[in-house]
């Protein structure tokens, strides 16, 4: 019997994989297909084609690969999901879910949605008759209205990008289901380690694994997790039929990164909270947002819903555009880049970067001004990060 056919149930007093802690699952799940070598780390299957009749049922990597299955197994475990399907990027995962919509379908989305999600709905799926309405889903009245919308999907992020609004997933799930809609939660900013949307009632939990799952800024990927077998079958179909599959190497790299994700998230959370406190106390910012900062509008909800505040801090500096850009230029340990979730710190100017595809009026309506800055706080020494910010702030008179 090959390794991938070995029974998955432990013997004796060992705990089942689904009962183990997240740190244990991150390291030990997804260890199939080691064959007869006994390799501690499953190998990379860098092949496009498989010989027919193999025990794993593989034929062509677009429709499945051992590295896909290994990564999906560990990510499903971390999300507490029955099923997971991996994709070539976070946007590929979004595309897979959106591809299930039909002409005339309505999507109700949180108004502060990721810029690429907005672009995909407004510039691609709108051409096929999909309608999207944007609502402030931190507003209880708007959440209640979901039960009467007759939407096909309700689409939220929590925390949102870049305003870090925390949405009550359980309340939105209940209202969505009352209206006959499925709830999609983009869990990228929280990560699987800090939040499990399916346990709060979501139908789908979606992540860009490029970010915290991988954690090293060297591989693209996405995943959709669910407890619903029909949704899983739709995602598997989209992966194959639309060519949304990841590369085996990116899956291998991401699974390697996942092994240290619980440790990394502890440091991300600690550093981000310390940085948020510094900015709130010393930067002269109009406001600073971080889910576990007591001044956050949804602080109590964040504490109930998340295990930690994650690694993103957003600040409205209240500076003219040129001064904001000068501040960013003076930073040494925060390269300006659009991604997040890596071990290295980054900074982002959402109005000109991640949300540039969103019309200016729509951006400003949800609070994305020219002086808003988003920090992805890495795992460096916090004293060095604070010193870097302090120096850049002094350059602009703060």
C-alpha positions in Angstrom: 0.0 0.0 0.0 1.5 3.4 -1.0 1.8 6.3 1.4 -1.1 8.1 -0.2 -3.3 5.1 0.4 -2.4 4.7 4.1 -5.4 5.0 6.5 -5.7 8.5 7.8 -7.1 7.6 11.3 -4.6 7.5 14.1 -4.3 4.5 16.3 -4.0 4.1 20.1 -4.4 7.3 22.1 -3.3 9.7 19.3 -5.6 12.5 18.5 -7.3 12.7 15.1 -5.8 15.3 12.8 -8.9 17.4 13.0 -8.7 17.4 16.8 -5.0 18.6 16.9 -3.9 22.1 17.6 -3.3 24.5 14.6 0.5 24.4 15.0 0.4 20.6 14.9 -1.9 20.5 11.9 0.2 23.1 10.0 3.3 20.9 10.3 1.9 17.4 10.0 -1.1 17.5 7.7 -0.7 17.3 3.9 2.0 14.6 4.1 0.6 12.2 1.5 2.4 11.0 -1.6 5.8 10.4 0.0 5.7 7.0 -1.6 8.3 4.5 -0.3 11.1 6.9 0.4 10.0 8.0 3.8 10.8 11.6 3.0 9.8 13.9 5.9 8.8 16.6 3.4 6.6 15.4 0.5 8.4 16.0 -2.8 7.6 18.4 -5.6 5.6 16.8 -8.4 6.8 19.1 -11.2 5.0 17.3 -14.0 2.2 18.2 -16.4 1.2 14.6 -17.2 0.6 11.3 -15.3 0.5 7.8 -16.6 -3.0 6.4 -16.7 -4.1 4.0 -14.0 -2.0 5.5 -11.1 -3.3 4.9 -7.6 -4.0 8.6 -7.0 -6.2 8.9 -10.2 -4.1 11.8 -11.6 -4.0 12.5 -15.3 -3.1 16.1 -16.1 -1.9 18.7 -13.6 -4.6 21.2 -14.7 -7.1 18.8 -13.2 -5.1 17.7 -10.2 -1.6 17.2 -8.7 -0.3 15.6 -5.5 1.0 19.0 -4.4 -2.5 20.5 -4.9 -4.0 17.8 -2.6 -1.4 18.1 0.1 -1.8 21.9 0.3 -5.6 21.7 0.2 -5.6 19.1 3.0 -3.6 21.3 5.4 -5.5 24.5 4.5 -8.8 22.7 5.1 -7.6 21.7 8.5 -6.6 25.2 9.5 -9.9 26.6 8.4 -11.9 23.8 10.0 -13.4 22.9 6.6 -14.4 19.6 5.1 -13.1 20.6 1.7 -10.6 23.0 0.1 -9.7 23.8 -3.5 -6.5 25.6 -4.3 -6.0 28.1 -7.2 -3.3 30.0 -8.9 -3.9 33.3 -7.0 -6.4 35.0 -4.7 -8.0 36.6 -7.7 -8.3 33.1 -9.3 -10.2 32.0 -6.2 -12.5 35.0 -6.5 -13.0 34.2 -10.2 -13.9 30.6 -9.4 -16.6 31.7 -7.0 -17.9 34.5 -9.3 -18.0 32.0 -12.2 -20.9 30.2 -10.5 -23.2 33.3 -11.0 -25.7 33.6 -13.8 -26.9 36.6 -15.8 -29.3 38.6 -13.6 -27.9 37.4 -10.3 -27.4 39.9 -7.6 -24.3 40.1 -5.3 -24.5 42.3 -2.2 -21.0 43.2 -1.2 -19.4 45.2 1.7 -18.7 48.6 0.3 -15.0 48.5 1.3 -14.1 45.6 -0.9 -10.7 44.7 -2.2 -9.9 46.8 -5.4 -9.3 43.7 -7.6 -12.6 42.2 -6.4 -14.4 45.5 -7.3 -12.7 45.6 -10.7 -13.6 41.9 -11.4 -17.3 42.6 -10.7 -17.5 46.0 -12.4 -15.4 45.4 -15.5 -15.7 41.7 -16.2 -18.8 40.0 -14.7 -21.0 43.1 -15.2 -20.7 42.4 -18.9 -22.4 39.1 -18.3 -25.4 40.6 -16.5 -24.2 40.1 -12.9 -25.4 43.0 -10.6 -23.5 44.1 -7.5 -24.8 46.4 -4.8 -22.4 47.8 -2.2 -23.4 48.3 1.4 -21.9 49.3 4.7 -22.2 45.9 6.5 -21.0 47.3 9.8 -24.4 49.0 9.9 -26.9 46.7 11.6 -29.8 48.0 9.6 -28.0 47.1 6.3 -27.3 43.6 7.7 -31.0 43.1 8.5 -32.0 44.2 4.9 -30.0 41.2 3.5 -32.8 38.9 4.4 -35.0 40.7 1.8 -32.5 41.2 -1.0 -32.9 37.9 -2.9 -29.2 37.9 -3.6 -27.3 34.9 -4.9 -24.2 35.8 -2.9 -23.3 38.1 -0.1 -19.6 39.0 -0.3 -17.6 40.4 2.6 -14.0 40.8 3.9 -13.3 40.9 7.6 -11.2 42.8 8.4 -11.6 44.8 5.2 -8.9 46.2 2.9 -7.7 48.8 3.7 -10.1 50.3 6.3 -9.9 47.3 8.6 -13.7 47.3 9.3 -14.6 44.2 11.2 -17.9 42.6 10.0 -20.1 40.5 12.3 -19.8 37.3 10.3 -22.4 35.3 12.3 -25.0 38.1 11.9 -24.4 38.5 8.2 -24.5 34.8 7.7 -27.9 34.5 9.4 -29.4 37.4 7.4 -27.9 36.1 4.2 -29.3 32.7 4.6 -32.7 34.1 5.5 -32.7 35.8 2.1 -31.5 32.7 0.3 -28.0 33.9 -0.3 -24.7 32.1 0.2 -22.1 34.0 2.3 -18.5 34.4 1.0 -15.9 35.7 3.4 -12.5 36.8 2.2 -10.4 35.7 5.2 -7.1 37.0 3.8 -6.5 39.8 6.3 -7.3 37.7 9.4 -5.8 34.4 8.1 -6.8 30.9 9.0 -4.9 31.0 12.2 -6.9 33.9 13.7 -10.4 33.4 12.3 -12.6 30.6 11.0 -15.5 32.0 9.0 -17.2 28.6 8.4 -17.6 28.1 12.1 -19.4 31.5 12.2 -21.9 30.5 9.5 -20.1 31.4 6.2 -20.6 29.1 3.3 -17.3 29.8 1.7 -14.0 31.1 3.2 -11.6 32.4 0.6 -8.0 33.4 1.0 -5.1 34.7 -1.0 -2.5 32.2 0.2 0.1 34.5 -1.3 -0.2 36.5 1.9 -0.1 35.0 5.4 -0.4 31.3 4.4 2.8 31.4 2.5 4.3 34.3 4.4 7.5 34.7 2.3 6.4 36.8 -0.7 7.7 34.2 -3.1 4.6 32.3 -4.4 1.1 33.1 -5.7 -1.9 31.1 -4.6 -5.5 31.1 -3.5 -7.9 28.7 -1.8 -11.7 28.4 -1.3 -12.7 26.3 1.8 -16.2 25.0 2.4 -18.2 22.4 4.3 -20.6 22.0 1.3 -19.9 19.2 -1.1 -21.9 20.9 -3.9 -19.8 24.1 -3.5 -16.6 21.9 -3.5 -17.7 20.3 -6.7 -18.2 23.7 -8.3 -14.8 24.9 -7.2 -13.1 21.7 -8.5 -14.9 22.2 -11.8 -13.8 25.9 -12.0 -10.2 25.0 -11.2 -10.1 22.6 -14.2 -12.5 24.1 -16.7 -11.3 27.7 -16.3 -7.6 26.9 -16.0 -7.4 28.5 -12.5 -5.0 25.9 -11.1 -1.8 26.8 -9.2 1.6 25.5 -10.1 2.9 22.5 -8.1 6.0 24.5 -7.0 3.9 27.4 -5.7 1.8 24.8 -3.7 5.0 23.2 -2.4 6.4 26.6 -1.3 3.1 27.6 0.3 2.9 24.4 2.2 6.4 25.0 3.5 5.4 28.5 4.6 2.2 27.2 6.3 4.4 25.1 8.7 5.5 28.3 10.4 2.3 30.3 10.1 1.1 30.0 13.7 4.5 31.2 14.9 4.6 34.1 12.4 1.1 35.2 13.2 2.0 35.6 16.9 4.8 38.0 15.9 2.8 39.8 13.3 0.0 40.5 15.9 2.4 41.6 18.6 4.4 43.9 16.3 1.3 45.4 14.6 -0.3 46.2 18.0 2.8 47.9 19.2 3.1 49.9 16.0 -0.5 50.9 16.1 -0.1 52.2 19.7 3.0 54.2 18.6 1.2 55.8 15.7 -1.9 56.6 17.8 0.3 58.2 20.5 3.0 60.0 18.5 2.3 60.4 14.8 -0.4 63.1 14.9 -2.6 60.9 12.7 -6.3 61.8 12.4 -7.0 58.2 13.2 -5.3 54.8 13.4 -7.1 51.5 12.7 -6.1 48.1 14.1 -8.7 45.5 15.2 -7.2 45.0 18.7 -6.7 48.7 19.4 -9.4 49.8 21.9 -10.2 52.9 19.7 -11.2 50.6 16.8 -15.0 51.1 16.1 -15.6 47.3 16.2 -13.0 46.5 18.9 -15.3 44.3 21.0 -16.5 42.4 18.0 -12.9 41.8 16.9 -12.0 40.5 20.3 -14.9 38.0 20.1 -14.5 37.0 16.5 -10.7 36.8 16.1 -7.9 35.2 18.0 -5.6 38.1 17.3 -5.6 41.4 15.5 -3.4 40.2 12.6 -0.6 42.3 11.0 -2.2 45.2 9.2 -2.4 48.8 10.5 -4.0 51.6 8.6 -3.6 55.3 9.4 -5.2 58.5 8.1 -2.2 60.8 8.4 -4.1 64.0 7.5 -1.2 65.2 5.3 -1.3 66.7 1.8 -0.6 64.1 -1.0 2.9 65.3 -1.6 3.8 65.1 2.1 2.3 61.6 2.4 4.4 60.5 -0.6 7.5 62.1 1.0 6.8 60.2 4.3 6.6 56.9 2.4 9.8 57.7 0.5 11.7 58.3 3.7 10.9 54.8 5.1 13.7 52.3 5.0 12.2 49.1 6.5 8.8 49.4 4.8 9.2 49.1 1.0 6.3 50.4 -0.9 4.5 47.4 -2.4 0.9 46.2 -2.9 1.1 42.8 -1.2 1.1 42.0 2.5 1.5 39.1 5.0 5.2 38.4 4.4 7.9 38.3 7.0 9.1 41.6 5.8 7.2 44.9 6.5 5.7 46.8 3.6 3.7 50.0 3.2 1.0 50.8 0.7 -0.7 53.9 -0.5 -4.2 52.5 -1.3 -5.5 55.4 -3.4 -2.7 55.0 -5.9 -2.0 51.3 -5.6 -4.4 48.6 -4.4 -7.6 50.7 -5.0 -6.5 52.8 -8.0 -9.1 50.9 -10.1 -11.9 52.1 -7.8 -13.3 55.5 -8.9 -12.0 58.4 -6.7 -15.5 59.3 -5.5 -16.2 55.7 -4.5 -12.8 55.4 -2.8 -13.3 58.6 -0.8 -16.9 57.6 0.1 -15.6 54.7 2.1 -12.7 56.7 3.6 -9.8 55.9 1.3 -8.2 59.4 1.0 -4.9 60.5 -0.5 -3.4 60.6 3.0 -4.3 57.0 4.0 -1.4 54.7 4.5 -1.6 50.9 5.1 1.2 49.1 6.8 1.8 45.3 6.6 3.8 44.8 9.7 6.4 42.1 9.5 8.3 40.1 12.1 11.4 42.3 12.4 12.5 43.8 15.7 9.8 46.2 16.7 12.2 48.8 18.0 13.7 49.0 14.6 10.3 49.4 12.9 9.3 52.2 15.3 12.5 54.0 14.8 12.1 53.9 11.1 8.6 55.4 11.3 9.7 58.0 13.8 12.5 59.1 11.5 10.1 59.4 8.4 7.5 61.2 10.4 10.1 63.8 11.5 10.8 64.5 7.8 7.3 65.7 7.4 7.1 67.7 10.6 5.5 65.1 12.8 
